Amino acid sequence: MNVPEELRYSTDHEWIRANGDRVRVGITDFAQDALGDVVFVDLPEESSPVEAGGVLGEVESTKSVSEIYAPVAGQVVAVNRALADAPERLNEDPYGEGWICEIVPADASSVDGLLDAGAYRQLIAD
C-alpha cells in the first residue's frame, strides 16, 4: 500500500496535503483499493463550510457507496471537477489527479491532530 510520508491521514482513510493556508483532501490508496472500481464521485460544494468528521461527499464503486469525511473543519475553496467525467482517477492516482477538494482549515493546528504516515500504516495493518 502506498502511504506517502509527507501527508497526514484520518482514521476514516482520507489524506491531506498542506498547501499554504489550505489543505488538499483525497482518499487513501487503501480506501480506493477497498472500494474497487470507482464509477461516481459526489463532490462538496465550493464555499461550503465543513466540520471535522462531517460528510464531504460520496464515492460510488462497483462494490458499494462510501461517504467521504472532512479530516478538518473549515471551508471548501476548490473541488476537483475533473472527477465528474473521470471518477476512475481516484483508483489510478489517489494522491495526485484523484484529489477531492481543498479546504481552508478553521484552525491550522488541527492538521497536527491527524495521523502521520507511520501511524496510518499501523492503522491499516491491524
Summary of the structure (lengths in Angstrom):
residues: 126
radius of gyration: 13.2
end to end distance: 13.5
largest distance: 36.8
contacts: 398
relative contact order: 0.27
helix: 24%
strand: 36%
